[in-house]
Amino acid sequence: MESEQKKRLNGCQPFGALSALWGLNKHWGCLPVNNLNLNPAISQTVSPFSPVTPAYSDLVQRFALQGSARRLLLSEHRKKSLEANSGLDIPIDWSKAARTSRCLRFRLGGHVDLLHAPEYQAGAFAGLETCSSVWACPCCAAKISERRRIELLDACKSHLATGGAVVHVTYTLRHTIKDSLPSVLNGLLTARRLMRSGRAAVAFAGLFGHVYGGSAALRLCTVRALEVTNGSNGWHPHIHELLFLPVGADLVECERRLRLLWSASLIAAGQSSNEHGLDFSNSGKDIADYIAKWGKDPRWSAAAELTKSNTKISKENRSPAALLADYTYSDDKRAGRLWLEYAEHFHGKRQLVWSPGARGFLGLDAERSDEDIAADVSAYGVRLLRLSVAQWAGIIANDARSEVLTLAGGGLVGPVWDFLIALGLADGPAPAPVVVGLEHDLKSLDYSPSGIPRYDGKLPSERLRLGLVARSAPVRVMARRVPRNPDGSFI
């Protein structure tokens, strides 16, 4: 039973020194709320934290994966700290630890607001650090990727409406299991950079480019995404590119020239390729399918996870999300090490890159940063609750963020308040919600303790670097631990 609990709660229990400070048993993870006396319409959407539960939600999975990412990153941070301090185990220096380990856990001010978006029937936390990592954080990646996916779709619709064509090109290179991730990744990016320089590249742009962005020269209009998988041949980084072609472009000639350019660029970069090094598609369905799944692991959904097994999901080509899922749910230590390697070498890389001026040419607004998108709560117009320091610490201690957000999605304070009472974090009648207005965002909502301005014109990461925000300190939480049955339900 204990090993089953470990597997089920892997990734969601408090970590190391924090767990000891709170005095919590490491097996107290996400508390199920299926037996609480809640609104039936709301409680049916919340399930015990178990991979075999039919209602197992994507939201719970994201937080579970984020918990696993946090544990892996903190373990690596501690390992490097021990090496740097001659084996002396010192407390975690949170300013140097990976931002994902603090994401949606550490407060920016004295309290945390629980918000609700009536239009989307969704909940969100405000007043917390966000890491904005599309590589390491499942929570931020989901939010940022969805925004980018909508932009890709709008760009394609806009260009196709003018009579132009859109093609989907995938660039890869030959590699073996002996090749390290940095060597293959650097080879791919070097070849891609060389492909866009030189006479052949200028000639290609002259045939398939546009005049835009104040330049008299013909320029290619593209957007590219960097991805990676791991399989029997080791790391497999690749680039997906959408190429926006002018009206009447010769697609056969475009493909022929692209293949020649890519092959020459690989050779110039000291790499090699084969007939599979470039995939060219102008099928509207293929492009639509790619955009629909962009930023998502095609095998990573609630339904896929429920039926996941070593035989049903191939180990031949695993995405980073699949590696993290295997580490989380199958206790695959090798998958965890591979994910750490990926997170280290992709840190700081740009996931989606538009060619200069392309967004304006395609009718898109100025690009928002990942940090801005991850921290944005402007769509959440109702503040259901203002959580105190102790209440937030109790939610973190029980790793109940996903349950709280799922309940907040219903737009009612009562179910959330009942859940907090069950955790021993609240009593008495529930407070009334406050409408803050859909036009509000982090610039206008005050999440700061007295005397510290919540917003000063700087992004959260900049404020933290400058030391303008008081850091959160672990708080001892005397939350009531509710007894549970072996199946996870309340007694």
N, C-alpha and C positions, 0 to 999 in steps of 0.2 A: 504493500500500500504506500509505503514511504517513497519508493522509487517512482511509482505512478504519480504521486503528488509532485515530486521534483520535476518530472517531465511535463506535467500539466501546468505548473506554475513557473516553469523555466522562463526567465526573462522579466518577471514582474515583481519579484520581491525586492525590498530595500537592499542597498549595497553596504558591505563592509562596515566602516566606522559609523555610518549613519544608522545602520540596523542596530548596532550595539548601543548607540546613544539613545535610540528610541526604546530599547529594551524589547524589541519585537522578535518573535519566533520567525525564522526565515521562511517557514511554510505558509505564513499568513500573507497571501497575495491578494488578488482581486476577489472581493467578497460578492457572491451572487445575490441578486435581489429578487429572484423569481417568487419567493414566498413572502415578501413584504406586502403589507396591506396598502397597495398602490392602485392607482387608476388602471384597470385591466387593459385599456387600449395602449397605455404607455408601458406597463410592466411586461407585456408580451414581446416587446422589442428588445428586452434586456435578458440575457441568458447567463447561466453560470459560465465561468471561464474554463471551457472544456472544448478541445478540438472535435469532440464527437457530438456536440449539441447542434441540432438543425438550425437554430437561430443565431449561431455563432457569427458575430458581426465583423465587417471589415474594420470598423473603428476599434474594436477590441484587439483585432489582429495587429493593426498598426502600432498600437501602444505596446503590445507584447513584443513585436519586433524592435521597437525603439528601446525597450528594456534590455533586450539581448545585445543590441548595438552598444548601449551604455555600459553594460557589464564588460563586453570585449574591449572597448576603448579604455575604460578605467583600469582593467587588468593590464593592458599594455602600458598605460601611463605609470602604474605602480611598478611594473617591471623595469622601466627606464629610470624611475626614481631610485629604486634600489641600486641599480648599476651606477648611477651618478653619485650616490651617497654611501658608497662602500658597504652596501648591505644594510644600512640603517633605515628602518621603516618609519618614515615621517608622515604626518598627516597630508592628505591630498591638497595640493595647491590648485584650487579651482580656477584660478586665472590662467593656468597653463594647461589644464586638462581640456580635452576636446569639447567644443561648444555643444555637441550633441548630448553629452553627458549631463548638461544643465537644461537642455531644451524642454520647455513646457513643464518645468519642475521648479526652477529658481525664480523667486519674485523680483520684480523691478522696484517695487515700492513696499508699502505696508500691508497691502491687502490684494486680493484677486477678485475680479468681477466675472460672474458667470452670465454670459450673454445668450440671447436667442434671436435667430433670424426667422421671422414669420414666413417670408417668401420661400425659404428653402427648408423650413422645419428642421433646423439644425442648431446646435449649441456650440459655443466657443468660450475659451478662457481669455481674459485680457489682463494685462499687467504682469506677464511672464516673459522670461527670456525665450527667444526663438533662435535656432542655430542657422536656419535657412540653407541647410545642406541638402542638395538634391542627390548627393551620393550616399551619405551616411544616415540620414534621418528619414524613416518612413513617413512620419507625420508631416514634416515640412515638404518632403518630396511630393506627397499626394496633392497638397494644396498648390504648390508652385507648378507642378506638371499639368494640372487641370487648367490653370490659367494659360499656360503656354499652348496647350492643345487647342483651346478655343481660338487663340491667335493664329495658329497654323491653319485651322479650318477657315477662318475669315479671310486669310491671305489667299488661299486657293480659290475660294468662291469669288473673290474680287478679281483675280487675274483671269479666271476662266470666263467671267462675264464680259471681258474685253475681247474674247476670241483667241487669247493666247493659250499655250499648252503648259502643263505641269508634268514633269517626269520625276520619278523616284529612283535615285542611284545609291547603291551601297558599295562602299570601298573596303576591301580587306587585303590581307597579305598572307603569304605562306609562313607558317610557323610550326614548331614542334613542341612537345611537352618539355623539352630541355630549355626552351627560351623563357627568360624571366619576363614578368609583366612590364617592368620599366623599359626593357630593350624593345619589346614588340610594340608597346604604346608609343615610344619615342620614334620608332621607325615609321609607324603609321602616320603620325602627325607631321614628321619631316617630309615624307612623300607627299602628303596633302598640301603642304606649304609650297613645295617645289612645283607642284602641278599648276599653281596659280601664278607662276612667274615665267618669264622667258617669251621668246617670239611665238612659240606654238600656242601658248596661253593667250597672248594678245590676238592672234589670228582666230582662235576659237571664240573669244569674246566678240570679235568683229562680226562673226556669223550668227551668234546666238545671244548677243547682249542687247541692252536697251540704253537709251540716252536718258539719264535721270540724275537727280541729286546735284544739279548745277554744273555737271561735267559735260563737255562736248564729245568726249570719247564714249564709245560703246562699252558698257560694263555688264558683267553677268549679275543676275538677280538670283540669289540663292539663300537658303537657310540650311544649316547642317547640325546634326545631333551626334554626340559621341556616346557610344555604348560599349559594353563588354560582357562576355560570357566566359565560362570555364567548362572545359570538357575533356575528352580523352586525349586531345592534342594540346592541352594546356590552356593558357589564356588566349582569348580570341577577341581583341578590341576591333571595332569596326565603326565606320562613319556612314550615317544615313544622310542623304542630301536631297532636298527638293529644289529642282532647277526650274525657274519660271522662264519659259521661252516665248519669243515674240510670235505674232500671228504668222502662220504659213511656214514655220520652221521645219526643216527636213529632219525628221526624227531618226531616220536610218543613218544619215550622215553624222548627226549629233552623237549617236551611240558609237559609231566607228571611231570618231576623233577622240571621244572620251577614253575609249579602251587604249588607244595609242598613247594618249597623254599619261594615263595612269601607269601603264607598263613602263614608260620611259622614266617617270618620276620615281617608281620603286627602285629601278636600277640605279638611278642617280643617288638615292638614299641608302644604297647598299643592301637593299632588300630584294626578295624574289616573289614572283606571283605565278599564277596559273590561269586556266580559263575561267575559274570561279572568283578571280580577284575583283571583278566588277560585275554588279548586277544592275541591269537597266530595265525599267518598267514605265510605260506610259499608260497603263491600264487605270482607268478611273476607279475601279473597284479596289485594286491594290493600294492606290494612294489613299483612298477613303479608309480602308482597313488599317493602314499604317497610322494615319492620324488618330483614328478612333482608339487605338491601343497605345498611343505615344505616352511615354512616361509611366506605363504600367507593365508589370510582368504578365504576359498573356496567360500564364498558369497560376497567377496569384490572385485568387478570388475566394470568397467564402465557400463556394461550391467546390472549387478545386482542392482547397485545403481539407474539406470534409472527407474527400475520397482519396486523399494523398497517401501513397505508400511507396516503398522502394521500387515496386514493380509498375505502379500506375503512372508515376512521374519519372521520366527518363533522367538519368544522371549524366547523359552524354553532353548536354549543353545547358548548364545552369547559370541563370542570371544572378547578380548580387542578391536580389530579393529572395531567390530560391535558395541560395547558400545560407542566408540568414535564417530562412524558414526551416531548413534542415537542421541547423544548429539549435534552433529554438524548440522544435517539436520532436526531433529525432535524436537529440543530443549528439549530433555529428560534430566531433571536435575538429576534424580536418576541414569541414565546411566553415567553421568559425575562424580557423587560421587563414583560410583563403579569403574570407570576407575582410579580415583585418588587413591583409596585404593589398587588397583592392582599395579599401578606404584610405590607406596611406598614400598610394600612388595616384589616386584620382583627386585627392584633396587639392583644391585650388584650381582645378581644371574647369573650363566653361562647358556646360552641357549643350547649350543651344546657342548658335552664333549666326546672326544675320549678316549678309554682305553690307558694306557701308551704303546707307541711303535706301536699302531695300524696303524697309518698313514704310517709309513715307511714300515710296513708289507704289506700294500695294495697298495704301490707304489705312495703314495701322497707326495708332498713336505712338508717341515716344515710348521706348521700352522701359518698363519698370524693373527695378533690381529685384533679385531674389529676396533680399532682406526686407524690402518694402512689401512684397506680396505675402511673405510668411507672417509678418507682424500685423497685416491689415485686418481690422475687424469692422470696417465701415458698413458692411452689409448687415451687421447684427444690431438691430434697432431697439431691443428690449433688454434691460438689465434685470435678470431674474433675482439674483442674489449678489451681495457683496460679502465674500468669504473672508473671515478673519485669518490672522496668521496661524492660530491654533487649528482652525478648521482646515485650512489648506495643508498644513503639516499632517493632519490626520488622514486626509484624502491621499496624500503621497505615501504615507506609511502603509495604508491598505491597498495602494496601487489601484485606486478606484476612479481614476480620471475618465476612463472610457464609459463606466457606468453613469457617472455624473453627466457627461456630455450627452449620452443617449437619452437619459431622462429629460435633460434640458431641451432636447430636440422637440419634445411635445409641447413646449411653450407654457407649461404649468409649473408654478413654484411648489405646489403640494407634494408631488412625487419626489422631487429632489430633497425637499425638507424632511420627508419621511425617511429617506435613505440616510441622510445625515444623522437623524435621531437614532436609527438602527446602528450606526457606527459609534454612537455616543458623542457626536460632535455638535448636537443641537438639542434644544428643548423648547417647549412653549409653542405658540402659534407661529405659522410661517409669515414672514414679512410680505408686503405687497410689492409686485414688480414695478420697475420704473422705466418708462419709455424715454429713451435717450435720443431718438431721431435717427433716421437712416443716413442723414448727411454727416453724422459724426464719425470720426475715426480717432486714431491714437493722438492726433494733434489737439483734440478738443476734450477728450475724456481725461479726468484727473485720477491717476492711480498712485499718487505719491504720498509718503508720510509728510506731516506738517513741516514746512520749511524747505522741502526739496522739490523743485519744479518737476512735474512729470515729463513735460516735453520742452526741449530747449532748442529745437531745430536740428538736432543731430540724431542719426540712426542709433538704435539700441547698442550696436556693437561699438560705435564711436563713444557713446556715453560711458560704457563700461571701461574702455581703454583709458579714458580721461579720468576715471574714478569719480564721476559725478553722481553715481547712483549707489545708495547703500546696499551692500550685498546681503542676501538672506543668510540667516544663521539657523542651523538645525534646532528645532523646538521639541522638547520632550512632550509627547502626546499621550494623555491618559484616556485613550479611546476605548470604549467597551468592545471587547472581542466577542462576537456573536457565535455561539456553538453551532457546529454544522454536522449534518449527516455525512456518511461516506460518499454519497453522490454529490456533495457540495451544497445541498440545500440547507436552509436554516432549520434548527430543531424547534 
